[in-house]
Amino acid sequence: MWRTRAAAACVICRSLANSSYGMKRKSALQNLHLVSRSIHHPYYPSSKFQRPPLRISIKLFSSLNRLPLRKTKLLNVKHGYQFHRNFWLARLASRLLKVRYLILGSAVGGGYTAKKTYDQWKDMMPDLNEYKWIVPDFVWELDEHIDFEKLIKALPDADDLAKLLPDFDKIGESFTSLKGFFSPGSPGETAFRATDQGYDNDKQFKKISDKEKIDQLQEELLRTQLKYQRMLERLEKENKELRKLVLQRDDKGIHQRKLKKSLIDMYSEVLDILSDYDASYNTQDHLPRVVVVGDQSAGKTSVLEMIAQARIFPRGSGEMMTRSPVKVTLSEGPHHVALFKDSSREFDLTKEEDLAALRNEIEIRMRNSVKEGCTVSTETISLSVKGPGLQRMVLVDLPGVISTVTSGMAPDTKETIFSISKAYMQNPNAIILCIQDGSVDAERSIVTDLVSQMDPQGKRTIFVLTKVDLAEKNVASPSRIQQIIEGKLFPMKALGYFAVVTGKGNSSESIESIKEYEEEFFQNSKLLKTCMLKAHQVTTKNLSLAVSDCFWKMVRESVEQQADAFKATRFNLETEWKNNYPRLRELDRNELFEKAKNEILDEVISLTQVTPKHWEEILQKTLWERVSTHVIENIYLPAAQTMNSGTFNTTVDIKLKQWTDKQLPNKAVEVAWETLQEEFSRFMTEPKGKEHDDIFDKLKQAVKEESIKRHKWNERAEDSLRVIQHNALEDRSISDKQQWDAAIHFMEETLQSRLKDTESVIEDMVGPDWKKRWLYWIGRTKEQNIRNETKNELEKLIKCSEEHAAYLANDEVTTVRKNLEARGVTVDPCLIKDTWHQIYRRYFLKTALNHCNLCRRGFYYYQRHFVDSELECNDIVLFWRIQRMLAITANTLRQQLTNTEVRRLEKNVKEVLEDFAEDNEKKVKLLTGKRVQLAEDLKKVREIQEKLEAFIEALHQEK
């Protein structure tokens, strides 16, 4: 049967081959499909079986519609094949129509798949809306320089474009003619089935290669993403250079317009003020910050350095380096520099020397902020980093969370770190950047539980997995990394999950080398090729973009609410001030310090208004009080024991010379310095009546003490003063009677004062006399009774010998002791000598006073050098020499005070005030009280509110 049909088919084929239609063309057999020829004519010479695309067969069959519709020899074939031919043609046409629908369906399905793939790519690509600022301004102004209407007119019209498209009407007519020409039922059905079978084999081949195509598509997708990433980086780099040039030109004054302060700088100033604000109001922690938390050595600092694009933090191998919170404000600028809030020095981050100096300065500040006995500090170090292309945000790097307190740490280190981290994370507007070390087991993480407690819903948390390169090498199952990134291994939820590489572990690596290594790693990583990670989840560049977007979103949502809160606080503080201090100006601590500074300087200047007479009187009186004991005990009394005037004068001259060379100038300078201190203190502490403000008392006292401590008298003053004093004491000539009387008066006052002091000492030794005992009912002690008996015995001795020497001989001591023992009084020889000293002193002073009265009329004998006179008044000359020396010394010291030392003291006071002005802790300690604190809070709240309002206005303008 099959052979019969095959033979019939051969007859048909030969008929078609032998028929001629008057046109040059290929034979009908050649027009048949290749599969059909290989089945019906196995001996037909043909190439190896290859299934051509379906469109070729359609083209071959469609050429049959050009055949003329007339009788051919094919109609005369016997065995009744006409019926079968018509059926075969119809079936073939219906099959061809099915192929058309398959093609159309494939086109629709392919378009849908392409659209879906495009949407996926679009979702995976980063949002470039934030980078509109990268494009230079002249691009947006192209429409002003280029006439786009002329370009549109120059383009071809729609009719011209339509001519280039294929004629779909003719293609439809060809399909219609083919359908009418062929009829169903013919051996061609077998040929079509063979074609369909070849198509099925090709479909199976396509299924086998789907995996390879997916791999190719993924690789192509990665290459495309990397290509766009490189383009973006290149554009950013070019934009950095352009913006740098523009800013540099503005700095040089080419453009006279004043650059406005950036938003991030304005926002950072608000945070700096809030860091010093009173925590009792609990408002400073409600403004957004990016809080960087993580386990110790998890890579927090490295991530922050990658975002800042500089190695700015100190580092150590396994050692705790971050010992206090570090607030880093990132902003854009023409140069890559860093500076501290309280310093004007700029560190050039492009130079390794400045980087090392910056790291050293941060480490020093951290160690200085840590109190004795502690490991970490709560004081915040404020640092600003500027550079081209930096993302604008405020980050706070916190000490790493630890699980165990090691040796060398304070016992409360772990709890302190937890409290610091909680204090920053409990801010409802803080963005938590949770850093997890990818090279260690996830179960060992401590910070994830802490973050989950602070942000259980993950509405403000961004999870970052560091050291992914080590994780990929060490983790047996890469899907575990995917579970970590997707947050399936932790109870913590997050807004986003990122994977980064922070270098090869070498501290000397540069930021550029780390970036290249990170890009190369993710380009070859299986995590991206197997779609475990998405392209927007990797690299610190994408991380910084996401964190910056989240930060500014949080700022825009919360800043106005915080401004309203400060507005209400300001109203409350202003009301409290009006009720408590209605007549006083609102002066904060700095303003009060300036007011006190002016008052202190005025009081220092008032020292120059003291009269010379007042200075000399005070100096002379104080100096004599200081040296009078030495003059009486060491000069006058030893010289007065001599037997003649020559010996008296020789003893006096020797002792005065020794005194002048060794002690007198130094004592004089001390007296002058103490006098200056007393006068300065008197002016500082003297009440000013109603204008006096006791709020300055502590400050003035501190300034006085510190100024006096710093002040030193001119060392050369002693040398000049010694010469002056020596010359004054060498002069023995009293020119007139007035000076003689003044010397006698000076001597009498001095001796009377000493006599009074001596009698007071004797009274204390022997007890009250009989009048006081009767009037005040006071009795004597046993020792006083012994001394009284000794005094009476010694007075008898002096009455017997009025020319007695100043010291008792041993036999005299024995005689006195035996006389007392005879009366039943046992006495020690030392007590006898001690009592004798005071008794003889009183006797000598009384004798000297009597001698002064005799010398009142002795000026005449003095002029004649006491010739032919029994009266000798050498002691009067001694006291005149001393009085004159005191006057000349006082005058000299007064000149030094007014001409030199007062000015030097004023200079010291100014230096002390300047030092106090820079020391905020000192001002807080010295200027205290409710009034000061209220004014301080009011000023800060006003400043914060004004800066917030300016920031909000600038934020709206940027929108």
Beta strands, then each sheet from edge to edge (+ up, - down):
strand 1: 290-294
strand 2: 326-332
strand 3: 337-340
strand 4: 347-348
strand 5: 381-387
strand 6: 393-397
strand 7: 431-437
strand 8: 461-466
strand 9: 496-499
sheet 1: 4+ 3- 5+ 2+ 6- 1- 7- 8- 9-
end
